[in-house]
């Protein structure tokens, strides 16, 4: 499949910011299920590129002169294939065990800890079947809803509320897997739908769990499916904070407003 991505993130400040440093994980890598044909990230200031410990391509944006806004634009084309949600561990920079330990955002506590304890046996008996059953159960139990959580919400918070966004649903899946001793990682990226070109207010997120006989297997709790050729992987990590599209710090600027627009289309139409 030929997928075209257009992604814009705009920040505006109540007063001039004196300096800003942002870490941009907005550029996909080549994988067994995707070939990046063209990709460009543009914005003000100086860009420096490196690859982090999880294998993500990172651009560091530095602005050292006063500014009242920052506009980041992404445009790229990727050709994808359907690998039935399975990604071999090619080019992995670290052991799957790195993704076995819970983080602050993915620790199973309270109601979520009880839920995880109840599903531990099925996961131990037949990992792949148990993981698919877990995805379906969470898809039914945790409704997708905007505005009820934020980037600091934990998996246990969202599970207790019974609602959240794809970030929260992925974190809950990770928390249950890790409580059962199964390595699982967070993935950010994009998803195409057959609506003839859809506008989003954010990019997408899902989870991948380690299955020894296969490699990494994807689970998109928000949609209740494993990934297909409609997905573009961009970044991975232990949780959202490791794979966030944009993270950074600034000096000055006062109040901040952010606007995000994402458009994913089929380049063959």
N, C-alpha and C positions, 0 to 999 in steps of 0.2 A: 504494500500500500504506500502511496505517496502522500505524506502529511506535511502541510504547510502551517507553521506557527508564527503568529504575530502577537507579541506580548509587550505591553507598556506599563511601567510603574512610575508614577509621578509623585514627588514629595513637594509640599509647599510649607513655608515656615512663617510664623507670625512676626519674626524679626530676622535680620540677616544672621545666618550661621557663620561663625568664624572659620571653622574647618570641619571636614567630614571624612571619615574612612568607612567604606562599605565593602563587604565581602559578597561577591556575586556568584552564586552557583546556578547559573542560567544556561550553561553550555553542555549538551549531551556528549557522551562518548560513543565510540563504535562498540557494538555488542553483537552477540550471535543473532539477535532478533532485530537489529537496526543498523542502518548505514547512513551516516550523516553526510549529505551531499553539499550542503552549504549552511553556514550559521554565522550570524554576526550580532554582536552586542555593542551598542553605541550609547554614549552618554558624555557628560562634561568631565573635565579633569583628566588625570593620568591613569592609565590602566596597567597593572602588572599581573602576569599570569603565573600560576603554579598549580601543581596537583597535590591535593591533600592526602592524608593517611588512608582515607576510604576510597581513593581513586577518583575523586571528583575533580573536574576542571574548575578552578576558582580564579576569578578576576578581582583584583583589589583596586577599588576606585579611591583616589586621593584628591581631595579638594582643599587647597590651603588659602584661598582668597574668599572674601565674603560672598555669600550667595543666599538667595531667598527661595530657590527651588532646585530640584534635581529631577531630570526626566531620563529614564533608562528605557531603551527600546531594544527589542529582540526580534529578529526575523530569521527563520531558518526552514530548511527542507530536509526531511528524513524519509528514507524508504525503509519500511518495516515488513517483517514476515511473522506469521503466526507460529510460535513454538509451543502452543498449548500451555502457556504460562510458565514454562520451564526455562531457566537460564543457567547454562553450565558455569562452573566457577572459574571461567577464563579471566585472566588479568586481575584476579582478586589480589589486593595488596595485603590483606590480613586474613587470619584464620576465622572460620565461622564462629569460633568460641568468643571472639570479640563481641559478637552480637547476642551472647547468651546471658549477660548480666543486665539486670534492670537499671534504668536511669531514673532520675527524679520524676520525669514525665511518664514513665512506663512501669512504675512499681504497683503491683497488685495489692490493694489495701481494702479493708472493709468489705462491702458487698462484692467487689470484684475479686477479692481474695477467695471468698466463699465460692463464687462461680468457677474460678480457676481450679480450685480443689476438686470440684465435682466433675470436671472434664479431664482431669489428669489421667485417669485410667484409660478412657477411650483413645487418648493421644498416644499413650505408651503402647497400647495393643496394636494399633495400625495407624502409623503417623499420617500418611497421606490422606486416608479416608477421614481420620479424625480432624485434620486441619480444614478440609472442605466442609465438614459438618460444623466446625467452629465458626467459619466464615458465614455460613447460612444462618446459624443461630444468632450471631451478632448483628447481621443485616436486619433480622426481624426485631431484635430487642433494642437496638440503639438507632433511633430515627435520625435521618439527615435533616438538620435544621440550622439555619444561619442565625448568628447573633446571640446564641445561648452560651458560648464558650469563647475563649481567646487563646492566643499563642502560649500563654502560661498555664492553661488548664491541664490538669493531669488526666491520665486514663481513668483513674478511680473517680475523679470528679465527674467526668462525662458519663461513665457507666451508671453512677448513682442518679444522674439526671435522666438517663435513658435517651439522650439526644446530643447531637453535636455535628461537626462537619467531618469531612474525610480525614483530616488530620487526627481528630479524636478517635474515629473508628479504627484507623490504623494503629494508634497508640494502644487502644484496648486489646486488639489482636496481638500486638507485640507483648503486652503485659502478661496475657494468658500463656502464650508460648514460652516465655522466659520463666514463668512460675513453674512450668512443667519441664524445664531444662532443655528446651528446644531453641537453638539460635534463630533469631528472626530480626530483620532489619527494615527500616523505614525507607521508602522510595518516594521521591517527588518527580513530577513530570507533567505530561499533557495527555489528554484523551480526546479523540475525535468521536463525534456521534453523527448519525445519519440524518441530521436535521438540516443539512444543506449549508453548514457553517454556523457555528454557535459561538456567542460571546459569553465569557465567564468573567467573574470578578476575582478569580484566583486560578492558580494552576491546580493540578490534581495530586493526590497522595494515595498510596496503597502500601501493603506490606509484602515481604518475601520471607518465607521460612525455609530452613535447611532440611532437606530430605536426602540422606546419604546416598541412596541409589540413583538419585536424579540430579541433585544440585540445588539451586535456589528455585523455589516454586512460588509464584505470585498469588496474592489473595487481595482482591479489591472489595472490602467490606461494604463500601458505599453503594456499589452496584451488585454485589452478591455474585461476582464472577472472578475467574482468573483472567489475567491480562491477555489481550489478543493483538492482532496487527494494528488495532486502533490506538495503541498506547505508545508514547515516546518516553523512555526513561531519561532523566536528567541527572539526578543526584541521589546518593544513598548515605545512610548513617544509622546511628543507634536510635535516633529519634528526630523530630522536626528540627531541633537546633543544629544538628549536624548537616542537614540537607536543605535548610531554608534558602529560598531563592535570593533573598537580600537580608543581610544582617550587618549592623555597623554601629558606630558611635559618632557623635558630633559635639562640637562646642558652640554654645549659644543657639540662637534660632527661635527660642520660645516654643509656643504651641506648634504641633506638627499635624498636617493633614496628608493622607495618602490616598491615591486613587490607582486602582489596578484594572487593566483591561486585557483579556486574553481572547484571541480568536484562533480556532483550530479548524482547518478546512482540508478537504480532499483535493490534492493537487492535480488529480486526473479528471476532475469534473469541470 
